[in-house]
Amino acid sequence: MKTSALRLLAALSLTSSSIARIIPNEAVQEDIQQASIDNGGLSTEGTETLDGVPIDAIPEGRAAVPAGAQPLPAAGWTATADSFQPGYEPAKAIDNNAQTYWHTPWGNTGTFPHFITIDMKAVNLIGSISYQPRQDGQANGHIGGHTITLSTDGNAFSAPKVIGTWRDDATTKISVFEATNARYLRLTATTEAGNRGPWSAIAELQIYTSPNPPPAYNGIGGGQWSPTIDFPLVPVAAALEYNTGNLVTWSAYVADNYGGGNGGSTLTATYFPGSQTVSQRDITNTQHDMFCPGLNLDGRGRFFVTGGNNAPKTSVYTPVGQAWSAAPNMNTPRGYQSTVTLSDGRTFVIGGSWSGGLGNKNGEVYSISLNRWTPLPGCPVAPMLTQDAQGVYRSDNHAWLFGWKQGWVFQAGPSRAMNWYNPNGNGGYQFAGNRGNDVDAMCGLAAMYDAVAGKILAVGGAVNYQNSDATANAHIITLTNQGVNPQVQTINPMWYKRTFANIIVMPNGNVMIVGGQVYGQPFSDDTAQLIPEIWVRDTGNFIRVPPIAVPRTYHSIGILLADATVFNGGGGLCGGCATNHFDGQVYYPGYLFNGDGSRAARPVINTATAEVRPGGTITASTNVAVTSWSLIRVSSTTHTVNTDQRRVPLTATANGNTYNMVVPNDYGIVIPGYYMLFAMNAQGTPSIAKYVWIPR
């Protein structure tokens, strides 16, 4: 029975052909039942449902092979390798027998990298592989770091189509890449997943056809996507380190599932853009399962993570030292709430009935100096509720919050009704009008692309969290002073209807929207929108850009990196389902290319002021003349929400290649925290960012 197969998914051990069925014992069932009651009152959550979706309705499988992909028969193929242990030849990786395997020489004489090359004897259009580690109960040789390269002649191999790291277990891994015509596939192992020794092993390596043709772009016009980056987990949340530009991601207490756990730990993985590698780490010291949290970066650039599977908890990550620590519990347990950094450096939170009980998830505020949470009875959640079919369990989720002047918060959605919250004293709120002619837009998107002008772009979403059609609606919201109703302008809609998508503000003020579905259905890739679009600030129109290789739907993420590229990844986290995406890609926007498709020369910021307060001056020097500058706040994201990102355009005075820029004299515009400073040349090509701290 499928329900049994998916219960307690963390305990599953999958082979390529079957799913081991493990039924929780009575004590574990009681723990799950109690946790489920905490999770908004759904007594079936984690046992019969995942996020309200019946488990029987979720397709089985370990991870996602593209729809329509077919395994190629390996009869007649040959395999060669850099080395092997006698009796464990490379041919055993393609013999359709999971009990035999290729293994590099035993002992400690070998060194990385190791590789195995498959000759398919004919050119095929391929787009994914599955890697099954040895199945004899031993872990030596589990491949961790790896690359996949392709060739048509066996001599000239491509740049990597896949990079990344697989998790240290015996489950079958899937790697998806853009469709490519190839005869030879080479899998190169760069590390052993458990660091046990210099070995690599493969029980079965399966190559799949691609249902899609090779992408017909080369950087001209619309930009280009990177090779696939494999992660040892499904990245559901992410935050950028201000001191390194590395991207820290996490799933839940296990790599592929959030349900059925007793909490107390979180699996994380860090992507290092400089080295194109991925590391992994289990966080146990905070006793916090940080799935479905409220997430923001505080005024010191620390990750501030609240609630979720451990609904009362607060955890803090300090990038310098890469240290996680516990902070005081919230007064109200929460999950799927939103948090935002205020102009005075405090953190405001509201909503979150997914966990910790149903309803009354009114606002509270955390002070760094006092190190405590304070309830705000004057900041009720009721005004921002949507009319969701599942009631308050969903209707107070994922608020679109923006810190603004005098410590106030503007709530732009997802409810059609907009509100101002005043977290000062005991709190206060006032209705700010409706979002034009829009409807409730749960799991829609909003981002501040021009903080100086108070401009917010709001797009997409659906009237209900799930089982509803998305919209393509688009609006510009313009803020002035706190407490004043904003102006709302309805603009031309997106090309595509989207819910569960991601929104990213770019250095030039354009806004990227990527992923999502036409019909919102958690843990499904049906109706996935594969073609991203970019809203162009200067024209007010949406343009389409090259498609993503992997669907990015529920539980996917998108975030701007310090080199002005966009990371997009994840989706799934449904245990033994077929829609887990243990990967991501980086989008290189069109502004990084010349008209002929070659890479554009980027301006370089040689020096820049590292710390400045509102009203102060940033002085920066560049290697060539530039024409525009902007600050974009270092950010974090999960579940379509990123309350950190905002763009602050700067006006520069030039003296040769030295530029002076006065920072707006209002913490409501430049919220305290770390920012990425970008310089752009006349062609619109941005520099790699320098980090600037706005302290409070």
C-alpha positions in Angstrom: 0.0 0.0 0.0 1.4 3.4 -1.0 0.5 5.1 2.2 2.6 2.6 4.2 5.5 3.2 1.8 5.5 6.8 2.5 5.0 6.9 6.2 8.1 7.8 8.2 9.9 8.6 5.0 13.1 9.4 6.7 13.5 5.7 7.5 13.0 4.6 3.9 15.7 2.7 2.1 15.1 2.7 -1.6 16.6 0.6 -4.4 16.2 1.3 -8.1 13.3 -1.1 -8.3 11.5 -1.0 -5.0 10.6 1.0 -1.9 11.1 -0.6 1.4 7.9 -0.3 3.4 8.4 0.6 7.0 5.5 1.1 9.4 6.2 3.3 12.5 5.9 1.5 15.8 3.2 2.5 18.3 5.4 4.9 20.2 6.6 6.7 17.1 3.0 6.9 15.8 2.0 8.6 19.0 4.8 11.1 18.6 3.8 11.8 15.0 0.2 12.2 15.9 1.0 14.7 18.6 3.3 16.6 16.3 0.6 16.6 13.7 -2.0 18.1 16.0 0.6 20.8 16.7 0.9 21.3 13.0 -2.2 23.4 12.7 -4.5 20.6 13.9 -4.3 18.2 11.0 -4.2 14.9 12.7 -3.3 13.2 9.4 -0.2 15.3 8.8 2.9 13.2 8.3 1.0 9.9 8.3 -1.8 10.2 5.8 -1.1 13.7 4.3 1.8 15.9 3.5 0.8 19.6 3.6 -2.8 18.6 3.4 -2.2 16.5 0.2 -3.2 12.8 0.5 -0.1 10.7 0.4 -1.8 8.3 -2.0 -2.0 11.2 -4.5 1.8 11.8 -4.4 3.7 9.8 -7.1 6.3 7.4 -5.7 10.0 7.6 -6.5 13.2 8.7 -4.9 13.8 11.8 -7.0 12.6 13.4 -10.1 13.6 12.0 -13.5 12.1 14.4 -16.2 8.7 13.5 -17.4 8.9 11.5 -20.5 12.5 10.4 -20.0 13.2 6.8 -20.7 16.0 4.5 -19.5 18.3 3.5 -22.4 19.1 -0.2 -22.6 22.7 -0.9 -21.8 23.1 -4.0 -23.9 26.3 -3.8 -26.0 27.6 -0.8 -24.0 31.1 -0.8 -22.6 32.5 0.9 -19.5 36.1 1.9 -18.7 37.5 3.5 -15.6 40.7 5.1 -14.3 41.1 2.0 -12.1 39.3 -1.0 -10.5 39.7 -3.7 -7.9 40.0 -7.1 -9.7 36.5 -8.7 -9.6 34.9 -5.3 -9.5 35.4 -4.2 -13.0 33.6 -1.1 -14.5 31.4 -3.2 -16.6 29.5 -4.2 -13.4 28.2 -0.7 -13.2 26.0 -1.3 -16.3 25.1 -5.0 -15.9 21.6 -4.4 -14.6 22.5 -6.3 -11.4 22.5 -4.1 -8.2 24.3 -6.8 -6.3 27.5 -6.4 -8.3 29.5 -3.1 -8.5 32.5 -1.3 -9.9 35.0 -0.4 -7.1 38.3 1.3 -7.3 41.3 -0.5 -5.7 41.0 -1.4 -2.1 43.6 0.0 0.4 44.7 3.6 0.6 46.9 3.8 -2.4 44.4 5.5 -4.8 43.8 9.2 -5.1 40.9 11.3 -6.3 39.6 12.0 -8.9 38.2 8.7 -10.1 36.1 8.3 -13.2 34.0 5.9 -15.2 33.3 6.4 -18.8 30.2 4.8 -20.6 30.3 4.2 -24.3 26.7 3.9 -25.5 28.0 2.9 -29.0 25.7 5.5 -30.7 24.9 9.2 -30.2 21.7 9.6 -28.1 19.8 12.7 -26.9 20.2 12.3 -23.1 19.2 14.5 -20.2 19.6 12.6 -16.9 21.3 9.7 -15.1 20.6 7.6 -12.0 23.5 6.5 -9.7 22.9 3.6 -7.4 25.6 3.1 -4.7 26.7 -0.4 -3.7 23.9 -2.3 -2.0 25.8 -4.8 0.2 25.4 -2.8 3.4 28.8 -1.2 3.2 29.3 2.5 2.7 32.9 2.7 1.4 33.0 4.2 -2.0 29.8 6.3 -1.8 30.4 9.1 -4.3 30.1 12.6 -2.8 31.6 15.3 -5.0 31.2 14.7 -8.6 30.9 16.0 -12.2 29.3 14.7 -15.3 30.8 15.4 -18.8 29.7 14.3 -22.2 31.4 13.6 -25.6 30.5 12.5 -29.1 33.9 11.0 -29.9 35.4 9.9 -26.6 38.3 12.3 -26.9 36.9 15.9 -26.5 34.6 16.1 -23.4 32.3 19.0 -22.6 32.6 21.3 -19.7 30.6 19.8 -16.8 26.9 19.4 -17.4 26.5 18.6 -13.6 28.6 19.5 -10.6 27.8 19.0 -6.9 27.6 16.6 -4.0 25.5 13.5 -3.3 24.5 12.5 0.2 26.2 9.7 2.0 23.6 6.9 1.9 22.7 3.9 -0.3 19.7 5.5 -2.0 19.6 6.0 -5.8 20.5 9.5 -6.8 19.3 11.4 -9.9 21.2 14.0 -11.8 19.3 16.0 -14.4 21.0 18.2 -17.1 20.1 20.1 -20.2 19.4 17.8 -23.2 22.6 17.0 -25.1 23.5 14.7 -27.9 26.3 12.4 -26.8 27.8 8.9 -27.2 30.0 9.0 -24.2 29.2 9.9 -20.6 31.9 10.3 -17.9 31.1 10.4 -14.2 34.0 11.8 -12.2 34.1 11.4 -8.5 36.0 14.1 -6.6 35.3 13.0 -3.0 34.0 10.0 -1.0 30.8 11.0 0.6 31.8 10.0 4.1 35.5 10.9 3.8 36.3 7.3 4.7 39.0 6.8 2.1 40.1 7.2 -1.5 37.4 5.0 -3.1 34.5 5.1 -5.5 31.9 2.5 -6.2 28.8 2.2 -8.4 26.3 -0.6 -8.4 24.3 0.7 -11.4 24.6 3.7 -13.6 21.5 4.3 -15.7 21.3 6.9 -18.6 18.0 8.4 -19.6 16.8 9.9 -22.8 15.6 13.5 -22.9 12.1 14.2 -23.9 13.2 17.7 -24.8 15.5 19.0 -27.6 18.8 20.7 -26.8 18.2 24.4 -25.8 18.6 26.7 -28.8 20.3 29.6 -27.0 23.9 30.6 -26.5 23.7 33.7 -24.3 22.3 36.0 -27.0 19.5 38.1 -25.7 18.1 36.1 -23.0 21.0 34.8 -20.9 22.1 31.3 -20.1 21.7 28.6 -17.4 24.6 27.0 -15.7 25.3 23.3 -15.4 23.0 21.5 -12.8 24.3 21.7 -9.3 23.5 18.6 -7.3 22.8 19.0 -3.6 22.8 16.3 -0.8 19.3 17.5 0.2 16.3 19.3 -1.3 17.1 23.0 -0.8 13.9 24.5 0.6 15.4 27.5 2.4 18.5 29.6 1.6 20.4 32.6 2.8 23.5 34.4 1.6 26.6 34.9 3.7 27.6 38.5 3.5 31.3 37.8 4.1 31.8 35.1 1.5 29.0 35.1 -1.0 28.4 31.4 -0.2 24.8 30.2 -0.2 23.7 28.2 2.8 20.6 26.0 2.1 18.6 23.6 4.2 15.8 21.1 4.1 14.5 19.7 7.4 15.6 17.0 9.8 16.3 14.7 6.8 17.3 15.4 3.3 14.1 14.6 1.5 11.2 15.0 3.9 9.8 17.2 6.6 7.0 15.0 8.0 7.1 12.4 10.7 10.1 13.7 12.6 10.5 14.5 16.2 12.5 17.7 15.4 15.7 18.9 17.0 18.0 19.0 14.0 18.4 20.4 10.5 20.4 19.2 7.5 22.2 22.1 5.7 24.3 22.3 2.5 26.5 25.2 1.4 27.1 26.1 -2.2 30.5 27.7 -2.9 30.2 29.6 -6.2 33.9 30.3 -6.3 34.9 26.6 -6.3 31.7 25.2 -7.7 31.4 22.8 -4.9 28.8 21.8 -2.3 29.4 20.8 1.4 27.0 19.3 3.9 26.4 19.7 7.6 23.9 18.5 10.2 22.9 21.2 12.8 21.9 19.7 16.1 23.1 22.2 18.8 20.1 24.5 18.5 17.6 21.6 18.8 15.6 23.2 16.0 14.1 21.5 12.9 14.1 24.6 10.7 11.7 23.5 8.0 8.9 26.0 7.1 10.4 28.9 9.2 10.0 32.6 9.2 13.4 33.8 7.8 15.1 37.1 7.6 18.6 38.6 7.9 19.0 40.9 10.9 20.9 44.2 11.0 24.2 42.3 11.7 23.8 40.1 8.7 22.9 37.0 10.8 20.3 34.5 9.6 17.3 34.8 11.9 15.2 31.6 11.7 12.0 31.2 13.6 9.5 28.4 14.2 8.5 25.8 11.7 8.6 22.1 12.6 9.8 23.2 16.1 7.2 25.9 16.3 8.4 28.1 19.2 12.1 28.0 18.4 14.5 30.7 17.2 17.9 30.0 15.8 20.6 32.4 14.6 23.5 31.8 12.2 26.5 34.1 12.3 28.4 33.9 8.9 31.7 34.8 10.5 32.6 31.5 12.1 29.7 29.7 10.5 28.1 29.3 13.9 24.5 28.3 14.7 23.2 29.3 18.1 19.8 29.3 19.9 17.9 32.5 20.7 14.9 32.9 22.9 11.6 31.2 22.0 8.8 33.2 20.5 5.8 33.8 22.7 3.5 32.2 20.0 4.6 29.0 18.3 4.4 29.4 14.5 5.0 27.8 11.1 4.8 29.4 7.6 4.9 32.8 9.3 6.8 35.8 7.9 9.5 37.8 9.6 11.1 41.1 8.5 13.8 43.4 9.7 12.6 46.8 10.9 14.2 50.2 10.4 15.4 50.2 14.0 17.0 46.7 13.6 14.4 44.7 15.4 12.6 41.7 13.8 8.8 41.6 13.4 6.8 38.4 13.0 3.2 37.7 12.2 1.0 34.7 11.1 2.0 31.1 11.0 -0.9 28.6 11.7 0.8 25.8 9.8 2.3 24.7 13.1 1.9 25.5 16.8 -1.9 25.5 16.7 -4.5 27.3 14.8 -5.2 31.1 14.7 -4.4 34.1 16.8 -0.9 34.3 15.4 -0.7 38.0 16.2 2.5 40.1 15.9 5.5 40.1 18.2 8.9 41.7 17.9 12.4 40.6 18.8 15.1 43.1 20.1 18.7 42.2 19.7 19.7 44.5 22.6 17.1 43.1 25.0 17.4 39.5 23.6 13.7 38.8 24.0 10.4 38.6 22.1 7.7 41.1 23.1 4.0 40.4 22.1 2.2 43.2 20.2 -1.5 43.0 21.0 -2.1 46.0 18.8 -0.8 44.0 15.7 -3.6 41.5 15.1 -3.3 38.9 12.3 -7.0 39.1 11.5 -6.8 42.0 9.0 -4.3 40.2 6.8 -6.2 36.8 6.5 -7.0 35.5 3.0 -10.3 33.7 2.3 -8.5 30.3 1.9 -10.6 27.2 1.5 -8.6 25.6 4.2 -9.3 28.3 6.7 -6.8 29.9 9.0 -4.4 26.9 8.7 -3.5 28.6 5.4 -4.9 32.1 5.4 -2.3 33.6 7.7 0.7 32.1 5.8 3.6 33.8 3.9 2.8 37.5 4.5 4.4 39.9 2.1 6.2 42.2 4.6 8.3 45.3 4.0 10.1 47.2 6.7 9.5 50.9 6.2 9.9 54.3 7.8 9.7 54.9 11.6 9.8 51.2 12.3 6.5 50.5 10.5 5.8 47.4 8.4 3.8 47.4 5.2 1.9 44.2 4.5 1.3 44.1 0.7 -0.3 40.6 0.5 -1.0 37.8 -0.1 -4.5 39.0 1.0 -6.1 41.5 -1.3 -6.4 43.7 1.7 -3.2 45.6 2.5 -2.3 46.8 6.0 0.2 48.9 7.9 1.6 47.5 11.2 3.2 49.7 13.8 5.4 47.5 16.0 6.2 50.4 18.4 4.9 50.3 22.0 2.0 47.8 22.2 1.6 47.8 18.5 -1.0 49.2 16.1 -2.4 48.7 12.6 -4.5 50.4 10.0 -6.1 49.3 6.7 -4.1 50.5 3.7 -6.6 49.7 1.0 -7.0 46.9 -1.5 -4.4 45.8 -4.0 -6.2 47.4 -6.9 -8.4 44.9 -8.7 -6.4 41.9 -7.6 -7.7 38.9 -5.7 -6.1 37.1 -2.8 -2.8 35.9 -4.1 -1.5 33.2 -1.7 1.9 32.0 -2.7 2.3 34.9 -5.0 5.3 37.3 -5.1 6.3 40.8 -4.1 9.6 42.6 -4.2 10.9 46.1 -3.7 12.8 47.1 -6.8 13.3 50.8 -6.0 13.3 51.6 -2.3 14.0 55.3 -2.9 10.8 55.7 -4.8 8.9 53.1 -2.6 8.2 50.8 -5.6 7.0 47.2 -5.1 6.2 44.8 -7.9 3.5 42.2 -6.9 2.7 39.3 -9.2 0.9 36.0 -9.4 -0.5 33.8 -6.7 -3.8 32.0 -6.2 -7.0 32.5 -4.2 -6.3 29.3 -2.3 -3.0 27.8 -1.1 -3.5 24.7 -3.1 -5.9 23.1 -5.7 -6.5 26.5 -7.3 -5.6 28.2 -10.6 -2.9 30.8 -10.4 -3.2 34.3 -11.9 -0.8 36.3 -14.0 -1.8 39.5 -12.4 0.8 42.2 -11.9 0.7 45.4 -9.9 3.0 48.2 -8.9 2.6 49.4 -5.3 4.1 52.8 -4.4 4.8 53.7 -0.8 5.2 57.2 0.6 5.2 57.7 4.3 4.2 55.2 6.9 0.5 55.0 7.5 -0.4 56.5 4.2 -2.4 54.4 1.8 -0.1 53.5 -1.2 -0.9 54.0 -4.8 -1.6 50.8 -6.7 -1.2 50.5 -10.4 -2.4 47.5 -12.4 0.1 46.8 -15.2 0.2 44.3 -18.1 0.1 40.7 -16.7 2.9 38.2 -16.8 3.2 35.9 -19.8 2.3 33.0 -17.6 0.1 32.3 -14.6 2.2 31.3 -11.6 1.9 30.2 -8.0 4.8 28.7 -5.9 7.3 30.7 -8.0 10.2 32.9 -7.0 11.0 36.6 -7.5 14.5 38.1 -7.7 15.4 41.8 -7.9 18.4 42.4 -10.2 21.0 45.2 -9.9 19.5 47.2 -12.8 16.1 47.2 -11.2 14.6 44.5 -13.5 12.8 41.7 -11.7 13.0 38.0 -12.5 10.2 35.6 -11.9 11.1 31.9 -12.2 9.3 28.6 -11.7 5.8 28.0 -10.3 2.7 26.2 -11.5 -0.5 27.2 -13.4 -2.5 25.1 -10.9 -1.2 25.0 -7.4 -0.7 21.5 -6.2 2.0 20.7 -3.7 4.4 17.9 -4.5 3.4 17.8 -8.1 5.3 19.0 -11.2 2.1 19.0 -13.3 1.5 22.4 -15.0 5.0 23.6 -14.1 6.1 26.8 -15.8 9.5 26.2 -17.2 10.0 29.5 -19.0 11.1 32.3 -16.6 10.3 35.9 -17.3 11.8 39.3 -16.4 9.9 42.4 -15.8 11.8 45.3 -17.4 11.7 48.4 -15.3 12.3 50.8 -18.2 9.5 49.5 -20.4 7.1 48.0 -17.8 6.8 44.8 -19.9 7.6 41.2 -19.2 10.1 39.3 -21.4 10.7 35.6 -21.6 14.1 34.1 -21.1 15.6 30.6 -21.7 13.8 27.7 -19.9 14.9 26.0 -16.8 16.0 22.3 -17.1 14.1 21.2 -14.0 10.6 22.1 -12.7 10.8 24.5 -9.8 7.4 24.3 -8.1 6.4 23.9 -4.4 9.3 24.3 -2.0 11.6 25.8 -4.6 13.9 28.8 -4.0 15.4 31.7 -6.0 18.0 34.3 -4.8 20.4 36.8 -6.2 24.1 36.0 -5.8 27.0 38.4 -5.4 28.1 38.1 -9.0 24.7 39.3 -10.2 23.6 35.9 -11.2 20.5 34.1 -9.9 20.3 30.8 -8.1 17.2 28.7 -8.6 16.7 25.3 -7.1 14.9 22.7 -5.0 11.2 21.7 -5.0 9.6 18.7 -3.4 10.7 17.5 0.0 8.0 14.8 0.1 10.0 11.7 1.1 9.7 8.8 -1.2 8.0 10.8 -3.9 8.9 11.4 -7.6 9.1 15.2 -7.4 12.1 15.7 -5.1 14.7 18.0 -6.7 18.1 17.7 -5.1 19.6 20.3 -7.3 19.7 23.9 -8.6 21.0 26.0 -11.5 22.4 29.5 -11.8 21.0 31.9 -14.3 23.5 34.2 -16.1 21.3 37.1 -17.2 21.6 38.7 -20.7 23.5 41.7 -19.2 26.5 39.4 -18.8 26.8 38.8 -22.6 27.7 40.8 -25.6 25.4 40.9 -28.6 27.2 38.0 -30.3 26.8 35.7 -27.2 30.3 36.1 -25.9 30.8 37.1 -22.3 30.9 40.8 -21.7 33.8 42.5 -19.9 32.6 43.3 -16.4 33.6 46.5 -14.5 35.5 45.9 -11.3 35.0 47.7 -8.1 38.5 48.1 -6.8 37.7 49.7 -3.5 34.5 50.8 -1.7 33.4 52.1 1.7 32.7 49.1 3.9 30.5 50.7 6.5 28.1 53.7 6.2 25.0 55.1 7.9 22.0 56.7 6.2 23.0 60.2 5.0 26.6 59.1 4.7 28.7 58.8 1.6 30.0 55.6 -0.1 33.2 56.2 -2.0 34.2 53.6 -4.6 36.7 53.3 -7.3 36.5 51.2 -10.5 38.8 49.9 -13.2 36.8 51.5 -16.0 34.1 54.2 -16.2 30.6 53.2 -15.0 27.3 54.8 -15.4 25.1 53.6 -12.6 25.2 52.1 -9.1 22.8 50.3 -6.8 22.7 48.6 -3.4 20.7 45.3 -3.0 20.3 44.0 0.5 21.8 40.6 1.1 18.8 38.2 1.5 17.2 34.9 2.4 14.2 33.0 1.1 11.9 30.1 1.7 8.4 29.3 0.5 8.2 32.1 -2.1 9.0 34.7 0.6 12.0 37.0 0.7 11.4 40.0 3.0 15.1 41.0 2.8 15.7 41.9 -0.8 15.3 45.5 -1.8 17.1 47.6 -4.3 18.4 51.1 -3.5 19.5 53.0 -6.6 22.3 55.5 -5.9 23.2 58.7 -7.6 27.0 59.1 -8.1 29.3 62.0 -8.6 32.4 61.0 -10.6 36.0 62.2 -10.4 37.7 60.0 -13.0 37.0 56.4 -11.9 36.3 57.4 -8.3 32.6 57.8 -7.4 30.9 59.4 -4.4 27.3 58.3 -3.6 25.1 59.7 -0.7 23.1 57.0 0.9 19.4 57.9 1.5 19.1 59.5 4.9 16.3 57.2 6.2 16.6 53.7 7.8 13.2 53.0 6.4 14.7 53.0 2.9 18.1 51.5 3.8 17.0 48.9 6.4 20.0 48.0 8.6 22.1 45.1 7.5 24.5 44.1 4.7 24.1 45.2 1.1 25.7 44.2 -2.2 27.1 47.3 -4.0 26.9 46.9 -7.8 28.5 49.2 -10.5 27.1 49.0 -14.1 28.8 50.2 -17.2 27.1 51.9 -20.2 26.3 48.5 -21.7 24.4 47.6 -18.5 26.9 44.9 -17.4 27.2 44.8 -13.6 30.3 44.3 -11.5 30.7 41.6 -8.9 29.4 43.1 -5.7 31.3 44.7 -2.8 29.6 44.4 0.6 28.5 47.5 2.5 27.2 47.4 6.0 24.5 49.8 7.1 24.7 49.5 11.0 22.1 50.6 13.5 
